[in-house]
Amino acid sequence: MRISRKEFLKQAALFSAGSMLPFTLSAFSGSKIENPDITILYTNDTHARLDPFPSNAKEFAGLGGIARRASLVKKVRANQKNVLLLDAGDVFQGTPWFDVYGGKVDLKLMTEMRYDAMAIGNHEFDRGLEGFAEAAQKAGFPMLASNYMVRETPMNPFVQRQIIKEFDGFKIGIFGLGIRLQGVVDPALHGDVRYMDAERTARRMVESLRNFHRCDYVICLSHLGYQYADDRFDDVKLASSVEGIDLIIGGHTHTFLDDPVIINNSEGKATMITQMGHSGVRVGRLDLKLSEANMNHNFRYYTIDGK
């Protein structure tokens, strides 16, 4: 889904002014929670857009820029005790910054911003496995892809299946899903990395995080794409078919979702899907308001405009 720049700026003005959408997804039964309200900040498909778009750009003129994004994150952290900063993949490729530095600068700056995790997008393969590994040495945060088999490849030291973050007794499990490689990534670039079925893998990840690690909340960093008209597996199909995922932070399709999309699966459980377009022109924010009885969600997004 794409929106016109005029409509984009109209919506951005509303949300950057601080408008929020509150809603409740599910009951919460945690026992150690006192007041651990948690803020989740997220990006996707930043595509090496370290500088703002030029003022004469046809779309998003003057928007974006990693320095502005870092300033926003710093301000949020100054006011919120518990902050998660996540990315849904395709950090690589798109500007001369990648052509020259191969993703190293992006990952170094994201590390300085204290990203907690990112998913592996298809463009993370654009310089092959050795190129990925060289850049990944600059990443001081986990890179997640639970459905890519990376053993005995240069990616292996840098890719994890899942992580767990704990805030005052509240446990958040996070796992990554990557897009099917066939037809998307040149076999010469992904080498011996094997794609595993995303739906089956997601079920295993949820089982592990919910039942073994006893997570209270589960996030999928997905680079599958929001929704396709054909049978390709996407975020909507994932939310419909796999129970136990609270939040899908998506990427790949560059979809600007002004509001979260709520999907109920066959068992009546709700999953929220969100995606922030591309190039770092938006940063999403989800505030979890927790009590012993309820889990409320407040959503907003920021337009990175330098104002």
C-alpha positions as CSV (number, residue, x, y, z in Angstrom):
1,M,0.0,0.0,0.0
2,R,1.3,3.4,-1.0
3,I,-0.1,6.8,-0.1
4,S,0.4,10.1,-1.9
5,R,2.9,12.5,-0.4
6,K,0.1,15.0,0.2
7,E,-2.0,12.5,2.2
8,F,1.2,11.3,3.9
9,L,2.0,14.8,5.2
10,K,-1.6,15.4,6.2
11,Q,-1.6,12.3,8.3
12,A,1.9,12.9,9.6
13,A,1.0,16.4,10.9
14,L,-1.8,14.8,12.9
15,F,0.3,12.1,14.5
16,S,3.5,14.0,15.0
17,A,1.5,16.5,17.1
18,G,1.0,13.7,19.6
19,S,-2.3,12.1,18.6
20,M,-2.6,8.5,20.0
21,L,-4.9,5.5,19.4
22,P,-5.6,3.6,22.6
23,F,-7.0,0.1,22.7
24,T,-7.0,-3.1,24.7
25,L,-5.9,-6.4,23.1
26,S,-6.0,-8.9,25.9
27,A,-6.0,-9.6,29.6
28,F,-2.7,-10.0,31.4
29,S,-2.0,-12.4,34.2
30,G,1.6,-11.5,35.2
31,S,2.4,-11.7,38.9
32,K,5.5,-9.6,39.4
33,I,4.3,-6.4,37.8
34,E,4.3,-3.2,39.8
35,N,4.6,-0.4,37.2
36,P,6.7,-1.5,34.3
37,D,5.1,0.5,31.5
38,I,7.0,-0.3,28.3
39,T,7.6,1.8,25.2
40,I,8.4,0.0,21.9
41,L,10.0,2.1,19.2
42,Y,10.5,0.6,15.7
43,T,11.6,1.1,12.2
44,N,11.8,-0.9,9.0
45,D,13.3,-0.8,5.5
46,T,15.6,2.2,6.3
47,H,17.7,1.3,3.3
48,A,20.9,3.2,4.1
49,R,19.0,6.5,4.2
50,L,21.3,8.1,6.8
51,D,20.8,11.6,5.5
52,P,17.3,13.3,5.1
53,F,15.7,13.2,1.7
54,P,16.9,16.3,-0.3
55,S,14.6,19.3,-0.3
56,N,13.8,18.8,-4.0
57,A,12.9,15.1,-3.7
58,K,9.7,14.1,-5.4
59,E,8.6,12.2,-2.3
60,F,9.3,12.9,1.4
61,A,11.3,16.0,0.7
62,G,13.4,16.9,3.8
63,L,12.1,14.0,5.8
64,G,14.2,11.3,7.6
65,G,17.8,11.2,8.7
66,I,19.4,9.0,11.3
67,A,20.6,11.9,13.4
68,R,17.1,13.1,13.8
69,R,15.9,9.6,14.6
70,A,18.6,9.3,17.2
71,S,17.5,12.6,18.8
72,L,13.9,11.4,19.0
73,V,15.0,8.1,20.6
74,K,17.1,10.0,23.1
75,K,14.1,12.2,24.0
76,V,11.8,9.2,24.5
77,R,14.3,7.4,26.7
78,A,14.7,10.5,28.8
79,N,11.0,10.3,29.7
80,Q,10.4,6.6,29.7
81,K,12.0,4.0,32.0
82,N,11.6,0.9,29.8
83,V,12.2,1.4,26.1
84,L,12.7,-1.3,23.3
85,L,14.1,-0.2,20.0
86,L,13.6,-2.6,17.1
87,D,13.9,-2.8,13.3
88,A,12.2,-5.2,10.9
89,G,15.0,-5.5,8.3
90,D,16.4,-4.1,5.1
91,V,18.9,-1.7,6.7
92,F,21.2,-2.3,3.7
93,Q,21.0,-0.9,0.2
94,G,19.6,2.2,-1.3
95,T,22.1,5.1,-1.1
96,P,25.8,5.7,-1.7
97,W,26.4,5.1,2.0
98,F,25.8,1.4,1.3
99,D,27.6,1.4,-2.0
100,V,30.8,2.7,-0.3
101,Y,30.5,1.2,3.2
102,G,28.4,-1.9,2.7
103,G,26.2,-1.4,5.8
104,K,29.0,-0.9,8.3
105,V,28.1,2.7,9.1
106,D,24.4,1.9,9.4
107,L,25.0,-0.9,11.9
108,K,27.6,1.1,13.9
109,L,25.1,4.1,14.2
110,M,22.3,1.7,15.2
111,T,24.5,0.3,17.8
112,E,25.3,3.7,19.2
113,M,21.5,4.3,19.3
114,R,21.2,1.1,21.3
115,Y,18.9,-0.8,19.1
116,D,17.8,-4.0,20.9
117,A,17.4,-6.2,17.8
118,M,16.7,-6.2,14.0
119,A,15.3,-8.8,11.6
120,I,17.3,-10.0,8.6
121,G,15.9,-8.5,5.4
122,N,16.5,-9.8,1.9
123,H,18.8,-6.8,1.2
124,E,21.1,-7.9,4.0
125,F,22.3,-10.4,1.5
126,D,23.2,-7.8,-1.2
127,R,27.0,-8.2,-0.7
128,G,26.9,-11.9,-0.1
129,L,27.5,-13.8,3.1
130,E,31.1,-12.5,3.6
131,G,29.9,-9.0,3.0
132,F,27.1,-9.4,5.6
133,A,29.5,-10.9,8.1
134,E,32.0,-8.0,7.6
135,A,29.3,-5.4,8.3
136,A,27.7,-7.4,11.1
137,Q,30.9,-7.1,13.1
138,K,29.8,-3.5,13.7
139,A,26.4,-4.5,15.2
140,G,26.3,-4.6,18.9
141,F,22.8,-6.0,19.0
142,P,21.1,-9.3,17.9
143,M,20.1,-9.9,14.3
144,L,17.2,-12.2,14.2
145,A,16.0,-14.8,11.6
146,S,14.5,-17.9,13.1
147,N,13.6,-19.5,9.7
148,Y,17.0,-19.2,8.1
149,M,19.4,-22.1,8.6
150,V,22.8,-20.4,8.8
151,R,25.0,-23.1,10.3
152,E,28.4,-23.5,8.6
153,T,28.0,-20.1,6.8
154,P,29.7,-16.8,7.6
155,M,26.3,-15.5,9.0
156,N,26.3,-18.0,11.8
157,P,28.1,-16.0,14.5
158,F,25.8,-13.0,14.0
159,V,22.3,-14.4,13.6
160,Q,20.0,-15.6,16.4
161,R,16.6,-17.1,16.4
162,Q,15.0,-15.3,19.4
163,I,15.8,-13.1,22.3
164,I,14.1,-12.3,25.6
165,K,13.9,-8.9,27.3
166,E,12.7,-8.5,30.9
167,F,11.4,-5.4,32.5
168,D,10.5,-5.6,36.2
169,G,9.4,-9.2,35.9
170,F,7.5,-8.7,32.6
171,K,9.1,-10.9,29.9
172,I,9.0,-10.0,26.2
173,G,10.0,-12.6,23.7
174,I,11.2,-11.5,20.2
175,F,11.9,-13.6,17.2
176,G,12.6,-12.8,13.5
177,L,11.1,-14.2,10.3
178,G,12.7,-13.7,6.9
179,I,11.2,-13.8,3.4
180,R,11.5,-16.8,1.2
181,L,14.8,-16.5,-0.6
182,Q,13.9,-18.3,-3.8
183,G,13.1,-15.7,-6.5
184,V,14.0,-12.8,-4.2
185,V,17.8,-13.2,-3.5
186,D,20.3,-14.4,-6.0
187,P,21.5,-17.9,-5.0
188,A,25.1,-16.8,-5.4
189,L,24.4,-14.2,-2.6
190,H,22.7,-16.3,-0.1
191,G,24.9,-19.4,-0.6
192,D,24.2,-22.2,1.8
193,V,21.7,-20.3,3.9
194,R,18.4,-22.3,3.7
195,Y,14.9,-20.9,4.1
196,M,12.6,-22.8,6.4
197,D,8.8,-22.6,6.3
198,A,7.8,-19.4,8.1
199,E,4.5,-20.6,9.5
200,R,5.9,-23.8,11.0
201,T,8.9,-21.9,12.4
202,A,6.7,-19.2,13.9
203,R,4.7,-21.9,15.7
204,R,7.9,-23.4,17.2
205,M,9.1,-19.9,18.3
206,V,5.8,-19.1,20.0
207,E,5.8,-22.5,21.7
208,S,9.4,-21.9,23.0
209,L,8.8,-18.3,24.1
210,R,5.4,-18.9,25.7
211,N,5.7,-22.3,27.3
212,F,9.4,-22.8,27.9
213,H,10.6,-19.2,28.6
214,R,7.3,-18.1,30.0
215,C,7.1,-14.9,28.1
216,D,4.2,-12.6,28.8
217,Y,4.3,-10.9,25.4
218,V,5.6,-12.0,22.0
219,I,6.8,-9.9,19.2
220,C,7.7,-11.0,15.7
221,L,10.1,-8.9,13.7
222,S,8.8,-9.9,10.2
223,H,10.4,-9.3,6.8
224,L,7.7,-11.3,5.1
225,G,5.6,-8.3,3.7
226,Y,2.3,-7.0,4.9
227,Q,-0.2,-8.6,2.5
228,Y,-0.2,-10.1,-1.0
229,A,-3.0,-10.9,-3.4
230,D,-1.5,-14.3,-4.1
231,D,-0.5,-17.3,-1.9
232,R,2.8,-15.8,-0.7
233,F,3.0,-16.0,3.1
234,D,2.6,-12.6,4.6
235,D,2.0,-10.8,8.0
236,V,-1.8,-11.0,7.6
237,K,-1.6,-14.8,7.0
238,L,0.9,-15.2,9.9
239,A,-1.4,-13.4,12.3
240,S,-4.5,-15.4,11.1
241,S,-2.8,-18.8,11.3
242,V,-0.4,-18.7,14.3
243,E,-1.8,-18.1,17.8
244,G,0.3,-16.4,20.5
245,I,1.9,-13.5,18.7
246,D,0.9,-10.2,20.3
247,L,2.6,-7.9,17.9
248,I,4.0,-8.2,14.3
249,I,6.4,-5.4,13.4
250,G,6.6,-5.8,9.6
251,G,8.8,-4.8,6.7
252,H,9.6,-5.5,3.0
253,T,6.5,-4.1,1.4
254,H,7.2,-0.5,2.4
255,T,3.6,-0.3,3.7
256,F,2.6,2.9,5.5
257,L,0.1,1.7,8.1
258,D,-1.4,4.8,9.7
259,D,-3.1,2.6,12.3
260,P,-2.3,-0.9,13.6
261,V,-4.2,-3.7,11.9
262,I,-5.9,-6.1,14.3
263,I,-6.3,-9.7,13.1
264,N,-8.2,-12.4,15.0
265,N,-7.2,-15.9,14.4
266,S,-9.4,-19.0,14.3
267,E,-9.3,-19.3,18.1
268,G,-10.4,-15.7,18.5
269,K,-7.0,-14.4,19.8
270,A,-5.9,-11.0,18.5
271,T,-2.6,-10.0,16.9
272,M,-1.6,-6.5,16.0
273,I,0.3,-5.7,12.8
274,T,2.2,-2.5,12.2
275,Q,4.7,-1.2,9.6
276,M,6.3,2.2,9.1
277,G,6.8,2.5,5.3
278,H,10.5,2.9,4.4
279,S,13.6,5.1,4.5
280,G,13.3,6.2,8.1
281,V,10.7,8.9,7.5
282,R,8.6,7.4,10.3
283,V,9.3,5.9,13.7
284,G,6.5,3.8,15.2
285,R,5.7,3.9,18.9
286,L,3.7,1.5,21.0
287,D,3.2,2.0,24.7
288,L,2.2,-1.0,26.8
289,K,0.3,0.1,29.9
290,L,0.3,-2.9,32.2
291,S,-1.6,-3.8,35.3
292,E,-2.4,-7.0,37.0
293,A,-5.7,-7.2,35.1
294,N,-5.2,-5.6,31.8
295,M,-2.7,-4.8,29.0
296,N,-3.6,-1.5,27.2
297,H,-1.8,-0.3,24.0
298,N,-1.4,3.3,23.0
299,F,-0.1,3.7,19.4
300,R,1.4,6.7,17.6
301,Y,4.0,7.4,15.0
302,Y,6.5,10.2,14.6
303,T,7.4,11.8,11.3
304,I,11.1,12.5,11.2
305,D,11.0,16.0,9.9
306,G,13.6,17.9,11.9
307,K,11.1,20.1,13.6
